Amino acid sequence: MAVKVRVPGEGERMVEGVSSVRELLAKIGFSGEEVVVLKNGLILTEEDPLEDGDEVVVYVVKSGG
């Protein structure tokens, strides 16, 4: 199973062997607290499932003061 992941500023890649957003984030080195994950323009939670061929965008949330 492969999911296409785009992280703005870092490019795109295929990630194999993940079936949920939580697994995807762990595999690419992010936690759910620091990113927003979108599929087809909809926000996903860490519990949402992923399927073979899905394409997602991972936006890193930045804060400042």
C-alpha positions as CSV (number, residue, x, y, z in Angstrom):
1,M,0.0,0.0,0.0
2,A,1.4,3.4,-1.0
3,V,0.3,6.9,-0.1
4,K,1.5,10.0,-2.0
5,V,2.5,12.7,0.5
6,R,3.2,16.4,-0.2
7,V,4.8,18.6,2.4
8,P,4.9,22.2,1.1
9,G,8.5,23.4,1.0
10,E,9.8,19.8,1.1
11,G,8.4,18.2,-2.0
12,E,6.5,15.0,-2.6
13,R,7.2,11.3,-1.9
14,M,5.5,7.9,-1.8
15,V,5.2,6.3,1.7
16,E,4.7,2.6,1.8
17,G,3.1,0.4,4.5
18,V,0.8,2.9,6.3
19,S,-3.0,2.5,6.9
20,S,-3.8,5.5,9.0
21,V,-2.8,9.1,9.4
22,R,-1.1,8.4,12.7
23,E,1.1,5.7,11.0
24,L,1.9,8.0,8.1
25,L,3.0,10.9,10.5
26,A,5.2,8.5,12.5
27,K,6.9,7.2,9.4
28,I,7.7,10.7,8.0
29,G,8.7,12.1,11.4
30,F,5.8,14.4,12.5
31,S,3.4,14.3,15.4
32,G,-0.3,15.2,15.1
33,E,0.2,18.3,17.2
34,E,2.6,20.0,14.7
35,V,0.7,19.4,11.4
36,V,-2.6,19.6,9.6
37,V,-3.2,16.8,7.1
38,L,-5.6,17.2,4.2
39,K,-7.1,14.8,1.7
40,N,-9.3,16.2,-1.1
41,G,-9.4,19.5,0.8
42,L,-10.8,17.9,4.0
43,I,-8.9,17.9,7.3
44,L,-8.0,14.4,8.6
45,T,-7.5,13.3,12.2
46,E,-4.8,10.9,13.3
47,E,-7.4,8.1,13.5
48,D,-8.6,8.4,9.9
49,P,-7.7,5.5,7.6
50,L,-5.6,5.8,4.5
51,E,-6.0,3.7,1.4
52,D,-3.7,2.7,-1.4
53,G,-3.3,5.5,-3.8
54,D,-4.5,8.3,-1.5
55,E,-2.8,11.7,-1.9
56,V,-2.4,13.9,1.1
57,V,-0.9,17.2,1.9
58,V,0.8,17.7,5.3
59,Y,1.0,21.4,6.4
60,V,3.4,22.1,9.2
61,V,1.8,24.5,11.8
62,K,4.1,27.3,12.8
63,S,3.5,29.6,15.7
64,G,5.3,32.6,16.9
65,G,5.1,35.5,19.2
